[in-house]
């Protein structure tokens, strides 16, 4: 469902996958119960980075934090179904994963997202400058897909443009990406954690149009495309 319908069309890190089922009210053809259809899914996984817990509060270990990595629900099941589903997932986590004290998630403005669903479910917003390394994407050929800066850095051990010119050795393209909006949700010890947040809580952002990102061509002398 995630790969087929989520806007990213990519699987992700998964520690907990919760499904949302619609009761059709019709008898199941095999089981002694009503037929249900899977209409949505929410995915929580270990967050990226060994300091992810400390990035919220020095009182948190990374093993006490999940990242909400994917959320998808088919249209046509009510205007507030996403908010309801997220709230129900909080209840499930409190009951079944009491070691998880806080959640973190990111809204990608490149996809037109400002985190409206997080705002509707009372997450805390911490701005868009906490992950500065998310600022570049690259193409090694003009008709290639864009590569995330972290992925390229794993290969060439740098994101520095001048160093990449020497390492790549031919013309490539890069673009400055908008920083992701960061949201957190405190499941336990809310009052205590609020007093010990590493980053301040700020006002919610609004949706902005950032779908036109201008690529920058980097030409390497004596080997131009």
PyMOL commands that set and color helices and strands:
alter all, ss='L'
color gray80, all
select helices_A, chain A and resi 2-5+62-64+81-96+109-111+116-120+132-134+149-156+161-168+190-194
alter helices_A, ss='H'
color red, helices_A
select strands_A, chain A and resi 16-27+34-46+65-73+102-107+124-125+136-139+147-148+172-176+181-186+216-218
alter strands_A, ss='S'
color yellow, strands_A
deselect
rebuild
show_as cartoon
